[in-house]
């Protein structure tokens, strides 16, 4: 039979990912995600996959590339006897998210505890497949791409990635030293439909925050709670003598990352973070600093306590959330005298997509996680690009 690929969802959309790779006797899946939408009332269509979500067939394992919901959101639809694999930190973050607040999801917590953690760079076997996970850079830390080998074929499944984050330089080393030439690249293509622009790095954002901290006494930052590399980078921009504040949940996430990764890099040593109690807010009032905020009434009340003329609110998320018709973010941004955008994508630019593909030197490229897969043909004109439809099978 050889190696077979079927992308059940994600060939013509960003998010909602579920991909199947199989041989004659082994069947694995990568990700089981919710679809994305800017509609606040949207509910993702459930994935119905024989052998995975029901008993009409078999599945040997499901692998998660990272913890974002468009890759893991339908985990509870996976039959309970099917093993799930993910990075150890991904498992920690998923568990903390499921336990968060007063609405603990018991079923989800129980399933998360069954996840088997793989180790970066260490191959493991599932049936006919040898799978090597490599930790790469994305807006979710602990994101992985997989080198999958079986039946004499080598397939590189990139997952979501970028080269302009704090760990972006690891990609070339992995490709040169550990992977080399492959037969097939299944790649994300999130940015191929977007207009070209200068790539801003996470380090550029850190430099800009340092400048804002010199210009404004109070710097508020609205960013995704699990964009943890950004939180580490911006927290490190705060000079000694000033405060860095976040809520208890963000502090817990940062602590878990630090416990896992501080031995790998000093970047992940625990920064000095305070939670917004009355004494801390009084100190912030006197000395200033940086506060990570979220769009809710608690932080709205806090921001109103500080002089808007000495304040700036930095919007550090994808702009689509701000500009959607029913967004409450513009009103939140108006709480300070000034706001500014401070963001860079969690996904590789078109030039960097091409760079990774050229490094891997595949015979076949298969785009996914994109709303314009045909643009991959323009990006890689001298290579064979196969455009699949959802649920279409391809023998490799």
Order of alpha helices (4+ residues) and beta strands (2+ residues): beta-beta-beta-beta-alpha-beta-alpha-alpha-beta-beta-beta-beta-beta-alpha-beta-alpha-beta-alpha-beta-alpha-alpha-beta-alpha-beta-alpha-alpha-beta-alpha-beta-alpha-beta-beta
